């Protein structure tokens, strides 16, 4: 945490009089997009200027740091981080919100718009309620946004999960399905032309297979509790095993029709959690449990 706090303080020092973070010295890489307005992976005004993506990324980071501080019992530090996050979000909204388009711009002149900015804004949880639906709609429908590529799509998939749009996630997996036809045996770093043919950051669909499609995520520090919120999309049968500090989480599910789940879920002994199906939350306990039986219990 001392290192985390030092990084946050460094970025806070780059805020200008308007409360916006000015691009720090160095390579402010965001994504290898094919947009010519992006220089070496840096978005417009991301070199020595003020960029909306960098500011929303900072706002999101501050909310994550606040969560870490709260987990550690540092309530004063958590409150400070939440206050800074709200301040950055307000300044970023004032500078980059484009009311005509219902989207956040990448630059102060509102000439460039990207999936990146919309994703980070939504993930921060700091977008005003009257703007959130418009941003979500624009992210899903606008065809002129600078699109995320293989690495930054992790944030895009996280946003699709937030919006409950796993159908859009499956639609964007084509970038991975085409790799074999292009002769790849590993995941590439960026779109063609590329010679960086083996890069770990392209493997995040493995993570999302468990954390988003199966919906298995930690519900407490150290994975002491488990949250399961499946979004199987077009899949009708899913079997998977996820390593856990106390053993294994085993899933064997069928989806005979959208929104209907059958099968079993096994948590390590002594590990508790919750199953979220739609708007209903069901308690989980350690050991093998039948989903139909779990759903018959009293919801929380």
SVG drawing of the C-alpha trace seen along z (x, -y; Angstrom):
<svg xmlns="http://www.w3.org/2000/svg" viewBox="-38 -27 47 59">
<polyline fill="none" stroke="black" stroke-width="0.4" points="0.0,0.0 2.8,-2.5 3.7,-2.0 0.0,-2.4 -0.3,-5.6 2.9,-7.0 1.6,-6.4 -1.7,-8.1 0.0,-11.1 2.2,-11.4 -0.8,-11.6 -2.6,-14.0 0.4,-16.3 -0.3,-16.5 -3.7,-18.0 -4.2,-21.4 -6.3,-24.4 -9.4,-22.7 -8.8,-19.6 -7.8,-17.5 -4.7,-15.3 -2.3,-16.6 -0.4,-13.9 2.7,-13.1 6.1,-12.8 6.8,-9.5 4.9,-7.1 1.2,-7.3 0.3,-4.2 -3.3,-3.1 -3.9,-0.7 -2.6,0.2 -5.6,-1.1 -5.5,-1.6 -6.8,-5.2 -4.3,-7.5 -5.0,-10.1 -3.4,-7.9 0.4,-8.1 2.3,-4.9 -0.7,-3.8 -1.2,-7.2 -4.7,-8.8 -5.2,-12.4 -3.6,-15.0 -2.1,-12.1 1.3,-13.6 1.7,-16.8 -2.0,-17.7 -5.2,-16.7 -6.9,-13.5 -10.3,-12.2 -9.2,-8.5 -6.3,-9.1 -8.5,-11.1 -11.3,-8.5 -8.6,-5.8 -7.4,-7.8 -10.9,-8.2 -11.4,-4.4 -8.1,-3.7 -9.0,-6.0 -12.2,-4.0 -10.2,-0.8 -7.7,-2.2 -10.5,-3.3 -11.8,0.3 -8.3,1.6 -8.0,-1.0 -11.4,0.0 -10.5,3.7 -7.4,2.8 -9.6,0.9 -8.1,-2.5 -11.4,-4.3 -9.9,-7.8 -7.7,-6.9 -10.7,-5.3 -12.8,-8.4 -9.9,-10.5 -9.6,-8.4 -13.4,-8.5 -13.3,-12.2 -10.5,-12.5 -12.3,-10.1 -15.5,-12.2 -13.4,-15.4 -11.7,-14.0 -14.9,-12.6 -16.7,-15.9 -13.8,-17.7 -13.6,-15.1 -17.4,-15.2 -17.3,-19.0 -14.5,-19.0 -15.2,-15.9 -19.0,-15.4 -20.5,-15.9 -24.3,-16.4 -25.0,-16.2 -23.5,-12.7 -24.2,-11.5 -20.6,-10.4 -17.4,-11.4 -14.8,-12.8 -11.1,-11.8 -9.9,-15.4 -11.0,-18.9 -12.0,-19.9 -14.5,-17.0 -13.2,-15.8 -12.3,-12.2 -14.4,-9.6 -13.5,-6.0 -14.8,-2.9 -11.9,-3.3 -13.3,-6.5 -16.8,-5.2 -15.6,-1.9 -13.5,-3.6 -16.2,-6.1 -18.8,-3.4 -16.5,-1.2 -15.6,-4.0 -19.3,-4.1 -19.0,-7.9 -21.1,-8.8 -24.2,-10.8 -27.4,-8.8 -28.8,-11.1 -25.7,-10.4 -25.1,-6.7 -27.7,-5.2 -26.7,-7.5 -23.1,-6.5 -24.0,-2.8 -26.2,-3.1 -23.5,-4.9 -20.9,-2.3 -23.1,0.4 -24.4,-1.3 -22.1,-4.0 -20.1,-2.7 -17.6,-5.5 -15.9,-5.1 -12.2,-4.2 -12.4,-0.5 -10.5,1.4 -8.0,3.9 -6.9,7.2 -5.4,5.9 -7.8,3.1 -10.8,5.4 -10.4,6.6 -11.9,3.3 -14.5,3.6 -15.5,7.1 -15.7,5.8 -18.1,3.1 -20.2,5.6 -20.5,7.5 -21.5,4.4 -24.2,3.7 -25.4,7.3 -24.5,7.5 -22.6,10.8 -24.0,11.1 -21.7,8.2 -18.8,9.9 -19.3,13.1 -19.7,11.0 -16.2,9.4 -14.4,12.8 -14.0,13.1 -10.6,11.4 -9.4,14.5 -11.2,17.1 -9.4,15.8 -6.0,16.3 -5.7,19.9 -6.6,19.1 -3.9,16.5 -1.3,19.1 -1.0,18.1 -0.5,20.6 -0.4,17.9 -2.1,14.6 -0.7,11.6 0.1,8.2 -1.9,6.0 -3.7,6.1 -2.0,6.9 0.6,6.2 2.4,7.6 5.5,9.6 4.8,9.6 3.1,13.0 3.2,14.2 1.9,11.8 0.3,12.6 -2.1,9.7 -4.1,11.2 -5.1,14.2 -7.7,12.4 -10.7,14.3 -9.5,17.2 -10.1,14.9 -13.4,13.8 -14.5,17.4 -14.4,17.9 -15.0,14.4 -17.6,13.2 -19.3,16.0 -19.3,18.4 -19.4,15.3 -17.1,16.7 -15.4,13.9 -14.1,13.3 -16.7,11.9 -14.1,11.0 -10.3,10.6 -8.4,13.8 -11.4,15.4 -12.8,16.2 -16.3,15.8 -17.4,16.6 -19.8,14.7 -21.3,16.6 -23.2,14.7 -23.4,16.7 -23.9,15.1 -23.7,18.0 -25.0,16.2 -25.4,18.8 -23.7,21.6 -26.0,24.5 -23.5,26.7 -20.6,25.5 -18.2,27.6 -15.2,26.0 -12.9,26.2 -11.3,23.1 -8.5,23.4 -9.2,21.8 -6.9,21.3 -9.0,23.9 -9.4,26.4 -11.5,26.2 -14.6,24.6 -16.4,27.0 -19.2,26.0 -21.4,28.3 -24.3,26.3 -26.8,26.6 -28.9,23.8 -31.8,25.5 -33.2,22.0 -32.0,18.5 -32.2,17.6 -32.8,21.1 -30.0,22.9 -29.7,26.5 -26.8,28.5 -24.4,28.5 -21.9,26.1 -19.2,27.2 -17.4,24.9 -14.4,26.0 -15.4,27.1 -16.1,24.2 -16.3,21.7 -19.5,19.7 -20.9,17.4 -23.9,16.4 -25.4,17.2 -26.9,14.3 -29.5,15.1 -31.2,12.0 -32.3,9.9 -32.4,12.7 -29.5,13.7 -29.2,17.2 -26.8,18.3 -24.1,20.9 -22.3,23.2 -19.3,25.5 -19.6,28.8 -21.7,30.0 -25.0,28.3 -27.8,28.7 -28.7,25.4 -32.4,26.2 -32.2,26.9 -30.2,23.7 -32.9,21.7 -35.6,23.2 -33.9,21.7 -35.1,18.4 -33.5,15.6 -31.5,13.0"/>
</svg>
